[in-house]
Amino acid sequence: MAGLDRVRFLMNFCISFSLALYFHSGEREEKCIIEDVPSDTLVIGNYKVQRWDIHKQDFLESAPGLGMFVTVTTPAAEVLLSKLYGPQGTFSFTSYLSGEHVICLQSNSTRFVAFAGSQLEREEKFRKTSEETNSNILWWAIVQTLILISIGIWQIKSLRDFFISKKLV
């Protein structure tokens, strides 16, 4: 029975220190969590940013460029963490003061970023077209150079033959 009590204690201990949150946030809307954290405690947060599709009534995968800006402030109002992360990830910090830490999460989404996937596709097509055009221009310049060199060599040979036939050389 002592082994079972130990397992229960460990499970209660682990569960009591974990916290899960789920919230909706609008474009550029900041959501803050105030958490009383003991000193010298490692705090780890996992998040995932997803767009809500009104037509499909479902969450969509994040568009490229969509991310989460995380700011952590200590009880002394010092910024402990301020960083932009990707659409899914983990942030962590270690508290050096005990007290209420403010953890603020803000999506960097705007209407521009929400449609960035299609814009990036257009930019990629434009880049490919530009690279193909530049490659074609390079080959055309090489062909023109070879034609000019060939004409120059032909003119020199023709003039030499002319001068030899007229016995000027």
C-alpha positions in Angstrom: 0.0 0.0 0.0 2.9 2.3 0.6 4.0 2.1 -3.0 0.5 3.1 -4.2 0.5 6.1 -1.8 3.8 7.2 -3.2 2.4 7.0 -6.8 -0.7 9.0 -5.8 1.5 11.6 -4.1 3.8 12.0 -7.2 0.7 12.3 -9.5 -0.9 14.9 -7.3 2.5 16.7 -7.1 2.9 16.8 -10.9 -0.7 17.7 -11.6 -0.8 20.5 -9.1 2.0 22.3 -10.9 0.7 22.1 -14.4 -1.8 24.5 -15.9 -3.5 24.4 -19.3 -5.3 27.3 -21.0 -7.3 27.7 -24.1 -8.4 31.0 -25.4 -9.5 32.9 -28.5 -7.8 36.1 -29.4 -8.5 38.6 -32.1 -5.9 40.2 -34.5 -3.2 41.9 -32.5 -5.2 41.3 -29.3 -3.1 40.8 -26.2 -4.1 38.2 -23.5 -2.2 38.3 -20.2 -2.0 35.6 -17.5 -1.0 36.6 -14.0 0.7 33.7 -12.3 2.2 33.5 -8.8 5.5 31.9 -9.4 8.1 31.0 -6.7 11.6 32.2 -7.1 14.1 30.0 -9.1 11.3 28.2 -10.9 11.4 27.2 -14.5 8.2 28.0 -16.3 7.6 26.4 -19.7 4.7 27.4 -22.0 3.6 25.5 -25.1 1.3 27.2 -27.6 -0.2 26.8 -31.1 -1.6 29.6 -33.2 -4.4 28.7 -35.6 -6.8 30.8 -37.7 -10.5 30.3 -37.5 -12.3 29.9 -40.8 -15.8 31.3 -40.6 -17.0 29.5 -43.7 -15.7 26.0 -42.7 -16.3 26.6 -39.0 -13.0 25.0 -38.2 -9.4 25.9 -37.3 -6.9 26.1 -40.2 -3.2 25.6 -40.1 -1.3 28.7 -39.6 -0.3 30.9 -42.5 3.5 31.5 -43.0 4.5 34.6 -41.0 1.9 34.0 -38.3 3.4 33.9 -34.8 3.1 34.7 -31.2 4.8 37.6 -29.3 5.5 36.6 -25.7 6.3 39.1 -23.0 7.0 38.1 -19.4 7.1 40.8 -16.6 8.4 40.2 -13.1 6.7 41.4 -9.9 9.2 44.3 -9.9 7.8 45.3 -13.4 11.0 44.2 -15.2 10.7 42.6 -18.6 12.1 39.1 -18.2 11.2 37.8 -21.7 10.1 39.6 -24.8 10.3 37.6 -28.0 8.5 36.8 -31.2 8.0 33.1 -31.8 6.6 31.1 -34.7 3.1 29.7 -35.1 3.7 26.8 -32.8 6.4 26.4 -30.2 7.6 26.6 -26.6 8.8 29.5 -24.5 10.5 29.3 -21.1 11.9 31.5 -18.4 13.3 31.1 -14.9 11.9 33.4 -12.2 14.5 35.0 -10.0 11.8 36.7 -7.8 8.8 35.1 -6.2 5.5 36.8 -6.8 3.0 37.5 -9.5 4.5 37.3 -13.0 2.6 38.6 -15.9 2.8 36.5 -19.0 1.3 38.2 -22.1 0.6 36.5 -25.4 -0.2 38.5 -28.6 -0.7 37.2 -32.1 1.2 39.1 -34.7 -1.7 38.4 -37.1 -3.2 41.1 -39.3 -5.3 40.7 -42.4 -2.1 40.9 -44.3 -0.5 38.0 -42.5 -3.7 35.9 -42.6 -3.4 36.0 -46.4 0.3 35.8 -46.5 0.2 32.2 -47.7 -1.3 33.2 -51.0 0.9 36.2 -51.2 4.0 34.1 -50.6 2.9 31.8 -53.4 2.6 34.7 -55.8 6.0 36.0 -54.7 7.5 32.6 -55.3 6.0 32.4 -58.8 7.3 35.9 -59.5 10.8 35.0 -58.3 10.8 31.9 -60.5 9.7 33.9 -63.5 12.4 36.6 -62.8 15.1 33.9 -62.5 14.0 32.3 -65.8 14.0 35.7 -67.5 17.5 36.5 -66.1 18.8 33.1 -67.3 17.3 33.7 -70.8 18.9 37.2 -71.0 22.2 35.7 -70.0 22.1 33.1 -72.8 20.9 35.7 -75.3 23.9 37.9 -74.4 26.3 35.0 -74.8 24.8 34.1 -78.2 25.1 37.8 -79.3 28.7 37.9 -78.2 29.5 34.7 -80.2 27.8 36.1 -83.3 29.7 39.4 -83.1 33.0 37.6 -82.6 32.2 35.3 -85.5 31.4 38.3 -87.8 34.6 40.1 -86.7 36.7 37.0 -87.5 34.9 36.6 -90.9 35.5 40.4 -91.7 39.2 40.1 -90.8 39.6 37.0 -93.0 37.7 38.6 -95.8 39.9 41.8 -95.7 43.1 39.7 -95.5 42.0 37.7 -98.6 41.1 40.9 -100.4 44.5 42.5 -99.7 46.2 39.3 -100.8 44.2 39.1 -104.0 45.1 42.7 -104.9 48.7 42.0 -103.9 48.7 44.8 -101.4 50.2 42.6 -98.7 
